[in-house]
Amino acid sequence: MSRIRNHTTSDRIADAVIYSVLTLFGLITLFPLYYVFIMSVTPYSEVLRNGGFVLLPSTFTLEAFEAIFSSRTVPQALKVTIYVTALGTLLNLVVTTLLAYPLSKKHIPGRNAILMAIVFTMLFSGGLIPLYLVVRATGLMNTLWALIIPGLVSTFNMLIMKTYFENLPPEVEEAAKVDGCGDVQTLARIVLPLSAPIMATLGLFYGVGHWNAYFAGIMYLSDKKLYPIQVVLRNMIQTPNINQELAISNPMLLQTLPPETIKMATVVVAIIPVLVIYPFLQRFFIKGMLLGAIKG
């Protein structure tokens, strides 16, 4: 009995230590987000009074958010980012599914050669300059399609989806074919309804990638009306004149707000959608990754 009691006590101590360490790491990870949000809603006078570092402000203000949403740049950039993320993620999932489903069938002729060619792209790429030349030659420059088509399929995501399809019970598809369903009908009516976890997982991967992308916007876009929010945020960080970048309709707001506060508010606007959507997909996330990454 004493050995059992000692073992139980040691387990509780170990669990307490583990949870304490994980909680500490969690707080360290969340602190930058918390600090950015606090700085975006803290009056500038209080920031100066506390030496530029505030953990819990005594008063809150939304002037920084009023400033960025009264501009012509940030609302337009948000519209562009939402459009590219929604359409891009949808096309990513469609094309990835149409590629992964046939490759999950071992009887497809040339399957191994195609897989080897696709995996080869994970190890070696054509390079940035050839990609730029292809985008320019295909007429995608200075269009939103330049943010979508070049990254239409991720090899890593395709392999995860292929493995997920391989783990589905073959009896389900065989029963569908006995009932007269073709390959397309089987995919649409049987396979896709069973693939909600992997679709949500890869949709999150693709969506976050589109939302956070800025390099493609810098490379392929010159029209500021087409800039996504991340490109606008990058330009805000680099430019010394915030008003020139944002084109705020009420310049008086800039006289009471420092540039750093406006930048912090823009960062908050850029990260909130991802933080809001992720909890709804979290229940699919772990299941989709496990079933898609492990060959059973």
Contacts in CASP RR format, 6 or more apart in sequence:
PFRMAT RR
TARGET T0000
AUTHOR 0000-0000-0000
METHOD contacts of the structure
MODEL  1
MSRIRNHTTSDRIADAVIYSVLTLFGLITLFPLYYVFIMSVTPYSEVLRN
GGFVLLPSTFTLEAFEAIFSSRTVPQALKVTIYVTALGTLLNLVVTTLLA
YPLSKKHIPGRNAILMAIVFTMLFSGGLIPLYLVVRATGLMNTLWALIIP
GLVSTFNMLIMKTYFENLPPEVEEAAKVDGCGDVQTLARIVLPLSAPIMA
TLGLFYGVGHWNAYFAGIMYLSDKKLYPIQVVLRNMIQTPNINQELAISN
PMLLQTLPPETIKMATVVVAIIPVLVIYPFLQRFFIKGMLLGAIKG
33 271 0 8 1.000
35 55 0 8 1.000
36 264 0 8 1.000
36 267 0 8 1.000
36 268 0 8 1.000
37 264 0 8 1.000
37 268 0 8 1.000
38 54 0 8 1.000
38 55 0 8 1.000
38 56 0 8 1.000
38 57 0 8 1.000
39 47 0 8 1.000
39 54 0 8 1.000
39 260 0 8 1.000
39 261 0 8 1.000
39 264 0 8 1.000
40 64 0 8 1.000
40 65 0 8 1.000
40 261 0 8 1.000
40 264 0 8 1.000
40 265 0 8 1.000
40 267 0 8 1.000
40 268 0 8 1.000
41 57 0 8 1.000
41 60 0 8 1.000
41 61 0 8 1.000
41 62 0 8 1.000
41 64 0 8 1.000
42 54 0 8 1.000
42 57 0 8 1.000
42 59 0 8 1.000
42 60 0 8 1.000
42 61 0 8 1.000
42 261 0 8 1.000
43 57 0 8 1.000
43 59 0 8 1.000
43 61 0 8 1.000
43 63 0 8 1.000
44 256 0 8 1.000
44 257 0 8 1.000
44 258 0 8 1.000
44 261 0 8 1.000
46 54 0 8 1.000
46 57 0 8 1.000
46 58 0 8 1.000
46 59 0 8 1.000
47 54 0 8 1.000
47 258 0 8 1.000
47 261 0 8 1.000
63 253 0 8 1.000
63 256 0 8 1.000
63 257 0 8 1.000
64 257 0 8 1.000
64 261 0 8 1.000
64 262 0 8 1.000
64 264 0 8 1.000
64 265 0 8 1.000
65 265 0 8 1.000
65 268 0 8 1.000
65 269 0 8 1.000
66 253 0 8 1.000
67 246 0 8 1.000
67 248 0 8 1.000
67 250 0 8 1.000
67 253 0 8 1.000
67 254 0 8 1.000
67 257 0 8 1.000
67 262 0 8 1.000
67 265 0 8 1.000
68 74 0 8 1.000
68 246 0 8 1.000
68 248 0 8 1.000
68 262 0 8 1.000
68 265 0 8 1.000
68 266 0 8 1.000
68 269 0 8 1.000
69 75 0 8 1.000
70 248 0 8 1.000
70 249 0 8 1.000
70 250 0 8 1.000
70 253 0 8 1.000
71 246 0 8 1.000
71 247 0 8 1.000
71 248 0 8 1.000
71 249 0 8 1.000
72 246 0 8 1.000
72 247 0 8 1.000
72 249 0 8 1.000
73 224 0 8 1.000
73 227 0 8 1.000
73 232 0 8 1.000
73 245 0 8 1.000
73 246 0 8 1.000
73 247 0 8 1.000
74 229 0 8 1.000
74 232 0 8 1.000
74 246 0 8 1.000
74 266 0 8 1.000
74 269 0 8 1.000
76 225 0 8 1.000
76 227 0 8 1.000
77 227 0 8 1.000
77 228 0 8 1.000
77 229 0 8 1.000
77 231 0 8 1.000
77 232 0 8 1.000
78 229 0 8 1.000
78 269 0 8 1.000
80 144 0 8 1.000
80 225 0 8 1.000
80 226 0 8 1.000
80 227 0 8 1.000
80 228 0 8 1.000
80 229 0 8 1.000
81 210 0 8 1.000
81 211 0 8 1.000
81 228 0 8 1.000
81 229 0 8 1.000
81 230 0 8 1.000
82 273 0 8 1.000
83 144 0 8 1.000
84 144 0 8 1.000
84 147 0 8 1.000
84 148 0 8 1.000
84 210 0 8 1.000
84 228 0 8 1.000
85 207 0 8 1.000
85 210 0 8 1.000
85 211 0 8 1.000
87 148 0 8 1.000
88 148 0 8 1.000
88 206 0 8 1.000
88 207 0 8 1.000
88 210 0 8 1.000
89 203 0 8 1.000
89 206 0 8 1.000
89 207 0 8 1.000
89 210 0 8 1.000
91 148 0 8 1.000
91 152 0 8 1.000
92 151 0 8 1.000
92 152 0 8 1.000
92 153 0 8 1.000
92 154 0 8 1.000
92 157 0 8 1.000
92 202 0 8 1.000
92 203 0 8 1.000
92 206 0 8 1.000
92 207 0 8 1.000
93 199 0 8 1.000
93 202 0 8 1.000
93 203 0 8 1.000
93 206 0 8 1.000
95 152 0 8 1.000
95 153 0 8 1.000
96 153 0 8 1.000
96 154 0 8 1.000
96 157 0 8 1.000
96 158 0 8 1.000
96 161 0 8 1.000
96 202 0 8 1.000
97 161 0 8 1.000
97 187 0 8 1.000
97 192 0 8 1.000
99 153 0 8 1.000
99 158 0 8 1.000
100 158 0 8 1.000
100 159 0 8 1.000
100 161 0 8 1.000
100 162 0 8 1.000
100 165 0 8 1.000
101 162 0 8 1.000
101 165 0 8 1.000
101 187 0 8 1.000
101 191 0 8 1.000
102 108 0 8 1.000
102 111 0 8 1.000
103 111 0 8 1.000
103 114 0 8 1.000
103 115 0 8 1.000
103 158 0 8 1.000
103 162 0 8 1.000
104 162 0 8 1.000
104 163 0 8 1.000
104 165 0 8 1.000
104 166 0 8 1.000
105 111 0 8 1.000
118 155 0 8 1.000
118 158 0 8 1.000
119 155 0 8 1.000
119 159 0 8 1.000
121 155 0 8 1.000
122 155 0 8 1.000
122 156 0 8 1.000
125 131 0 8 1.000
131 150 0 8 1.000
132 219 0 8 1.000
132 220 0 8 1.000
134 150 0 8 1.000
135 141 0 8 1.000
135 146 0 8 1.000
135 150 0 8 1.000
135 219 0 8 1.000
135 220 0 8 1.000
140 146 0 8 1.000
140 149 0 8 1.000
140 150 0 8 1.000
140 220 0 8 1.000
141 220 0 8 1.000
142 220 0 8 1.000
142 221 0 8 1.000
142 222 0 8 1.000
142 223 0 8 1.000
142 226 0 8 1.000
143 220 0 8 1.000
143 226 0 8 1.000
144 226 0 8 1.000
146 216 0 8 1.000
146 217 0 8 1.000
146 220 0 8 1.000
146 221 0 8 1.000
147 210 0 8 1.000
147 213 0 8 1.000
147 216 0 8 1.000
147 217 0 8 1.000
147 220 0 8 1.000
147 221 0 8 1.000
147 228 0 8 1.000
148 210 0 8 1.000
150 216 0 8 1.000
154 205 0 8 1.000
154 206 0 8 1.000
157 202 0 8 1.000
157 205 0 8 1.000
157 206 0 8 1.000
160 198 0 8 1.000
160 201 0 8 1.000
160 202 0 8 1.000
160 289 0 8 1.000
160 292 0 8 1.000
160 293 0 8 1.000
161 195 0 8 1.000
161 198 0 8 1.000
161 202 0 8 1.000
161 292 0 8 1.000
163 292 0 8 1.000
163 293 0 8 1.000
163 294 0 8 1.000
163 295 0 8 1.000
164 195 0 8 1.000
164 197 0 8 1.000
164 198 0 8 1.000
164 288 0 8 1.000
164 291 0 8 1.000
164 292 0 8 1.000
165 191 0 8 1.000
165 195 0 8 1.000
166 295 0 8 1.000
167 291 0 8 1.000
167 292 0 8 1.000
167 294 0 8 1.000
167 295 0 8 1.000
167 296 0 8 1.000
168 191 0 8 1.000
168 194 0 8 1.000
168 195 0 8 1.000
172 190 0 8 1.000
172 194 0 8 1.000
173 186 0 8 1.000
173 190 0 8 1.000
173 191 0 8 1.000
176 182 0 8 1.000
176 185 0 8 1.000
176 186 0 8 1.000
176 189 0 8 1.000
176 190 0 8 1.000
177 186 0 8 1.000
181 189 0 8 1.000
181 190 0 8 1.000
192 199 0 8 1.000
196 284 0 8 1.000
197 284 0 8 1.000
197 287 0 8 1.000
197 288 0 8 1.000
197 291 0 8 1.000
198 288 0 8 1.000
198 291 0 8 1.000
198 292 0 8 1.000
199 284 0 8 1.000
200 281 0 8 1.000
200 284 0 8 1.000
200 285 0 8 1.000
200 288 0 8 1.000
201 281 0 8 1.000
201 284 0 8 1.000
201 285 0 8 1.000
201 288 0 8 1.000
201 289 0 8 1.000
204 277 0 8 1.000
204 278 0 8 1.000
204 281 0 8 1.000
204 285 0 8 1.000
208 274 0 8 1.000
211 229 0 8 1.000
211 230 0 8 1.000
211 273 0 8 1.000
211 274 0 8 1.000
212 230 0 8 1.000
212 274 0 8 1.000
213 228 0 8 1.000
213 230 0 8 1.000
214 228 0 8 1.000
214 230 0 8 1.000
214 231 0 8 1.000
214 233 0 8 1.000
214 234 0 8 1.000
217 226 0 8 1.000
217 227 0 8 1.000
217 228 0 8 1.000
217 231 0 8 1.000
218 231 0 8 1.000
218 234 0 8 1.000
221 227 0 8 1.000
221 231 0 8 1.000
227 235 0 8 1.000
229 266 0 8 1.000
229 269 0 8 1.000
229 270 0 8 1.000
230 270 0 8 1.000
232 245 0 8 1.000
232 266 0 8 1.000
233 263 0 8 1.000
233 266 0 8 1.000
233 267 0 8 1.000
233 270 0 8 1.000
235 245 0 8 1.000
236 242 0 8 1.000
236 245 0 8 1.000
236 246 0 8 1.000
236 259 0 8 1.000
236 262 0 8 1.000
236 263 0 8 1.000
236 266 0 8 1.000
237 263 0 8 1.000
239 245 0 8 1.000
242 248 0 8 1.000
242 254 0 8 1.000
242 259 0 8 1.000
242 262 0 8 1.000
242 263 0 8 1.000
243 251 0 8 1.000
243 254 0 8 1.000
246 262 0 8 1.000
248 254 0 8 1.000
254 262 0 8 1.000
END
